[in-house]
Every structure is written in C-alpha cells, then in structure tokens.
C-alpha cells in the first residue's frame, strides 16, 4: 500500500499524484481529501483507492474494474459512465450518482441527492447496481434504461420519471402519487428477490460495522418498481 496526502492540492496535480502512486502500488490510501475531482477516473481492475475525506465530483467516472472505498461523504456524479468495479461510500453522496452507469456497483451507506441512476443502462451480462441505505432526492431512476437501484429509505418526488428499463427495489411502498403512469409497483417477486438478496448481503458486508444492527437480507418486505412495457411512452411520439 502507498499513502498520498492531498490536502488542498489542485485536482489536476492531485490526480497526477494518484496515478503515479497506482503505478507503484495496487492499493493507494488518500488522506486529507478536500473535494478533488475525477479521483479513480478510468481506474483498471486490480487497483484500489481508500479515500479519507470528501472526494469531489465525478469520482470513479469511466472506472473500468477498480475499487474505491470512501470513509466520509462523496460529492456529485460518482460512477459517471462507470463500466465496471465497485464504489463504497461510508456516508452520503450528492446528485446524479451512477449517471449513464454501464456496469459495476455503487454502495452508499446513507442518503443520496437528486437524479441518482439517471440514464443507467445495461447490456447482456453487464447489469449495474446502486444501493442506497437512506433516503433519495427527487428524480431517482430518471430515464433509467437498465440496471438495478435499491433504496432502503424514502424516495423523493418524480420517482423513475421517464423510466423505460431496469428495476428499482424499494423498502417502503411509495405514495400512489409518486407512481407515474406507465410504471408498475408491486410486492417483490421471487425473481426480484434473487436479484435483491445478494445486493443486501453486500451492503451488510460493507457497512455492518457502521450500523447499529445489520439490515434484513431477506428482501421479503420490498416492493419493485418497473416499466409496464419496454416502450411505456411510445404513444407520446407515434401512433
């Protein structure tokens, strides 16, 4: 392991330092992180960052198999267009986490901001996942085209606005007014439980020591939200 102190270093210089450290070691511990952007951008499999502090926007953007663990909060757009790997945040994250995410997994212990999971997508075996242990801001799963979101707290308004693929698992059934036309919300199915349980197990594996008690991994009380059809908004654009 190699240790790098960032402090108030400008993000460009900070990223040069981090990339150089990753050449020398597979695991790099970053101390005194103060909102430096793009940490772990395009990081490859086999490389790991342990971040102490608050990383800036676009952490893990385009990440291609590495792993990042944040001991603190994270800012906006973590996992932007992420292709593979894992992000773990021992705190909360800001807006647009997992924007256009294509693979890998993001685990956030606490709350998240607005537009988390916007434009998430999947292809064949690549099924990205975002697990949020607290509440979500507005527009969770906006324009979602694939992948999985798990929310253990309460969603904000405009839930899954424009969603046309993927699935959202909710620990609490949302108010009927939050379920837009073209979406189906029902108790979790057996097929859904098979997708959900491994993610809940991983959440506990990451955060059990942080929590007063591990969460229930059964998934029995969850609800699943998904599009009613593959083209729920086709009538808006074509006869």
Secondary structure, DSSP 8 states (H G I E B T S, - for coil): -EEEEEET--HHHHHHHHHHHHHH-SEEEEEEEES-S-TTTT-BTT-EEEEEEEB-TTTTTT-EEEEEEEES-B-TTTTTT--EEEEEESS---TTTTTT--SSEEEESS---SSTTTT--EETTEE-EEEESS---TTTTTT-EEEEEEESS---SSTTTT--EEEEEESS---GGGS-TTEEEEE--HHHHHHHHHHHHHHHHHHTTTSSS----S-TT-EEEEESSTTTTGGGT--
